[in-house]
Amino acid sequence: MRLSIDDEVGESSTPVLVVAGIIDWSTLEQFRAALALRLTGPRPQVVVDFSGMLSWSPQAQHVLARAVMGARLHGGQLEVFGLNRIPRWQAKTSGRRDVLAFFE
């Protein structure tokens, strides 16, 4: 398993993007495209579930940070949850500590 991205619908009919696997150079574009697809239009509302993610690169963290900022700029919101121990450690050591603020 490299990367699996699925859609679910949350309690308030908000789309939930479920990410499982590894986001690295070979799956980064898939991750970026999945976020972009769900963040089109005015006031996008998206939730991303990272509880199945095993690992992610600093570049993937950058893509997430840009997506969160882009959603906010368009009057929407991108919420994230479920960052496990190893991906959390990767965010701390990559210099992208700002990404951890999205999970708190």
C-alpha positions as CSV (number, residue, x, y, z in Angstrom):
1,M,0.0,0.0,0.0
2,R,1.4,3.4,-1.0
3,L,-1.4,5.9,-0.7
4,S,-5.2,5.4,-0.6
5,I,-7.5,8.4,-0.7
6,D,-11.2,7.9,-0.2
7,D,-14.2,10.1,0.4
8,E,-16.7,9.8,3.2
9,V,-19.5,12.2,4.3
10,G,-19.2,13.5,7.8
11,E,-22.1,14.1,10.3
12,S,-22.9,17.6,8.9
13,S,-22.6,16.4,5.2
14,T,-19.1,17.9,5.1
15,P,-16.8,15.9,2.8
16,V,-14.2,13.8,4.7
17,L,-11.0,12.9,2.8
18,V,-9.5,9.8,4.3
19,V,-5.8,9.4,3.7
20,A,-4.0,6.1,4.4
21,G,-0.5,5.0,3.5
22,I,2.6,7.0,2.7
23,I,2.8,10.4,1.1
24,D,6.2,10.8,-0.5
25,W,7.6,11.9,-3.9
26,S,5.8,9.2,-5.7
27,T,2.3,10.0,-4.2
28,L,2.6,13.7,-3.6
29,E,0.9,14.7,-6.8
30,Q,-2.0,12.3,-6.0
31,F,-2.4,14.0,-2.6
32,R,-2.1,17.5,-4.0
33,A,-4.8,16.7,-6.7
34,A,-7.1,15.2,-4.1
35,L,-7.0,18.3,-2.0
36,A,-7.3,20.6,-4.9
37,L,-10.4,18.8,-6.2
38,R,-12.2,19.1,-2.9
39,L,-11.2,22.8,-2.3
40,T,-12.7,24.3,-5.5
41,G,-15.5,26.8,-5.4
42,P,-16.3,29.5,-2.8
43,R,-16.2,28.7,0.9
44,P,-14.9,25.1,0.7
45,Q,-15.5,23.0,3.7
46,V,-13.4,19.8,3.9
47,V,-12.2,17.5,6.7
48,V,-9.1,15.4,6.2
49,D,-8.6,12.2,8.3
50,F,-4.9,11.3,8.6
51,S,-5.4,8.4,11.1
52,G,-4.4,5.9,8.5
53,M,-1.3,7.8,7.3
54,L,1.9,6.0,8.0
55,S,4.5,8.6,6.8
56,W,4.7,11.9,4.9
57,S,7.4,14.0,3.5
58,P,8.1,17.7,4.2
59,Q,6.8,18.4,0.8
60,A,3.5,16.8,1.7
61,Q,3.4,18.9,4.8
62,H,3.9,22.0,2.7
63,V,1.0,20.9,0.4
64,L,-1.2,20.6,3.4
65,A,-0.2,24.0,4.8
66,R,-0.9,25.7,1.5
67,A,-4.3,23.9,1.2
68,V,-5.3,25.1,4.7
69,M,-4.3,28.6,3.8
70,G,-6.0,28.5,0.4
71,A,-9.3,27.3,2.0
72,R,-9.1,30.2,4.5
73,L,-8.5,32.7,1.7
74,H,-11.6,31.6,0.0
75,G,-13.7,31.9,3.1
76,G,-13.7,28.1,3.8
77,Q,-12.1,25.7,6.2
78,L,-10.0,22.7,5.9
79,E,-9.9,20.7,9.2
80,V,-7.5,17.9,9.9
81,F,-7.3,15.2,12.5
82,G,-5.7,11.9,13.3
83,L,-2.0,12.5,13.0
84,N,-0.3,9.4,14.4
85,R,3.0,9.3,16.3
86,I,5.4,8.8,13.4
87,P,3.9,11.5,11.1
88,R,3.7,13.8,14.1
89,W,7.4,13.2,14.8
90,Q,8.2,13.8,11.1
91,A,6.4,17.2,11.2
92,K,8.4,18.2,14.3
93,T,11.7,17.2,12.8
94,S,11.1,18.6,9.3
95,G,11.0,22.2,10.4
96,R,7.3,22.4,9.6
97,R,6.2,22.8,13.2
98,D,3.5,25.1,11.9
99,V,1.7,22.1,10.4
100,L,1.3,20.6,13.9
101,A,-0.9,23.6,14.9
102,F,-3.5,22.4,12.4
103,F,-3.9,19.2,14.5
104,E,-4.3,20.9,17.9
